[in-house]
């Protein structure tokens, strides 16, 4: 039952994602602003702590 619910949710997400059209070109970021660069260590530390966490997932 759980597998079916997960598959249904993934299908729902897939069907509701915007479709790429020819006028939607990929944008490549080549540089960061000073503010964005200053935020990198904050996000790095946040995701590292999540990565190594041994706490159970709250659902």
Backbone as CSV, one residue per row, in Angstrom:
resi,resn,N_x,N_y,N_z,CA_x,CA_y,CA_z,C_x,C_y,C_z
1,UNK,0.827,-1.190,0.000,0.000,0.000,0.000,0.866,1.247,0.000
2,UNK,1.932,1.236,0.815,2.830,2.391,0.890,3.497,2.659,-0.450
3,UNK,3.933,1.576,-1.123,4.606,1.725,-2.417,3.670,2.354,-3.431
4,UNK,2.424,1.946,-3.438,1.449,2.507,-4.368,1.245,3.989,-4.089
5,UNK,1.172,4.363,-2.819,0.979,5.769,-2.465,2.177,6.604,-2.902
6,UNK,3.377,6.079,-2.724,4.577,6.806,-3.139,4.595,6.958,-4.652
7,UNK,4.284,5.886,-5.371,4.271,5.949,-6.826,3.218,6.934,-7.312
8,UNK,2.061,6.970,-6.666,1.012,7.906,-7.055,1.464,9.342,-6.817
9,UNK,2.150,9.588,-5.706,2.635,10.932,-5.429,3.688,11.346,-6.440
10,UNK,4.595,10.446,-6.806,5.612,10.767,-7.792,4.991,11.045,-9.150
11,UNK,3.993,10.272,-9.518,3.298,10.489,-10.777,2.608,11.848,-10.759
12,UNK,1.969,12.194,-9.651,1.309,13.491,-9.519,2.318,14.620,-9.687
13,UNK,3.491,14.492,-9.030,4.512,15.522,-9.147,5.023,15.631,-10.573
14,UNK,5.226,14.481,-11.211,5.725,14.477,-12.585,4.730,15.139,-13.533
15,UNK,3.461,14.829,-13.372,2.459,15.379,-14.275,2.253,16.872,-14.069
16,UNK,2.550,17.376,-12.877,2.329,18.784,-12.595,3.580,19.641,-12.754
17,UNK,4.676,19.030,-13.204,5.891,19.812,-13.431,5.738,20.583,-14.736
18,UNK,6.254,21.810,-14.771,6.157,22.570,-16.019,6.987,21.899,-17.111
19,UNK,6.499,21.950,-18.295,7.202,21.358,-19.427,8.190,22.366,-19.998
20,UNK,9.354,21.882,-20.392,10.364,22.747,-21.013,9.952,22.990,-22.462
21,UNK,9.946,24.242,-22.848,9.672,24.589,-24.234,10.942,25.141,-24.856
22,UNK,10.916,25.317,-26.164,12.106,25.795,-26.864,12.538,27.182,-26.419
23,UNK,11.598,28.007,-25.982,11.960,29.362,-25.563,12.470,29.411,-24.121
24,UNK,12.454,28.270,-23.425,12.988,28.206,-22.063,14.422,27.691,-22.138
25,UNK,15.345,28.570,-22.341,16.736,28.178,-22.493,17.369,27.940,-21.128
26,UNK,18.360,27.050,-21.098,19.095,26.803,-19.868,19.943,28.026,-19.563
27,UNK,19.897,28.449,-18.311,20.732,29.567,-17.882,21.874,29.019,-17.051
28,UNK,23.078,29.324,-17.452,24.255,28.866,-16.734,24.766,30.014,-15.877
29,UNK,24.856,29.772,-14.588,25.363,30.790,-13.664,26.886,30.727,-13.694
30,UNK,27.499,31.860,-13.996,28.960,31.881,-14.092,29.620,32.597,-12.928
31,UNK,28.847,33.383,-12.197,29.420,34.066,-11.035,28.344,34.320,-9.989
32,UNK,28.777,34.476,-8.741,27.871,34.723,-7.623,28.078,36.138,-7.106
33,UNK,27.012,36.695,-6.549,27.150,37.998,-5.903,27.891,37.807,-4.579
34,UNK,28.355,38.887,-4.003,29.047,38.802,-2.709,28.121,38.214,-1.641
35,UNK,26.853,38.604,-1.687,25.875,38.098,-0.718,25.685,36.586,-0.871
36,UNK,25.582,36.117,-2.121,25.416,34.683,-2.358,26.650,33.910,-1.906
37,UNK,27.813,34.459,-2.179,29.041,33.790,-1.781,29.166,33.720,-0.259
38,UNK,28.694,34.757,0.423,28.742,34.768,1.884,27.798,33.724,2.482
39,UNK,26.737,33.361,1.758,25.769,32.381,2.245,26.231,30.934,2.054
40,UNK,27.222,30.693,1.220,27.672,29.321,0.943,28.066,28.541,2.190
41,UNK,28.897,29.094,3.085,29.246,28.313,4.286,28.041,27.988,5.169
42,UNK,27.066,28.875,5.195,25.871,28.646,6.011,25.090,27.446,5.481
43,UNK,24.854,27.441,4.162,24.124,26.320,3.569,24.939,25.041,3.603
44,UNK,26.251,25.134,3.404,27.109,23.950,3.475,26.992,23.306,4.848
45,UNK,27.099,24.118,5.904,27.016,23.586,7.265,25.638,23.007,7.565
46,UNK,24.603,23.677,7.066,23.238,23.189,7.284,23.066,21.799,6.679
47,UNK,23.462,21.625,5.407,23.245,20.354,4.730,24.205,19.277,5.207
48,UNK,25.383,19.666,5.648,26.292,18.670,6.229,25.708,18.100,7.510
49,UNK,25.124,18.974,8.335,24.538,18.480,9.584,23.350,17.561,9.305
50,UNK,22.588,17.861,8.269,21.476,16.982,7.887,22.028,15.653,7.374
51,UNK,23.088,15.710,6.600,23.678,14.512,6.009,24.189,13.540,7.069
52,UNK,24.817,14.045,8.103,25.417,13.151,9.098,24.514,12.898,10.305
53,UNK,23.320,13.454,10.274,22.394,13.282,11.386,21.951,11.827,11.510
54,UNK,21.812,11.376,12.737,21.311,10.030,12.989,19.904,10.059,13.589
55,UNK,19.280,11.229,13.594,17.920,11.354,14.096,16.951,10.674,13.123
56,UNK,15.848,10.200,13.654,14.844,9.573,12.772,14.137,10.642,11.969
57,UNK,13.634,10.248,10.829,12.907,11.170,9.956,11.518,11.361,10.526
58,UNK,11.097,12.603,10.648,9.747,12.897,11.128,8.818,12.973,9.936
59,UNK,7.732,12.223,10.009,6.792,12.213,8.871,5.504,12.881,9.235
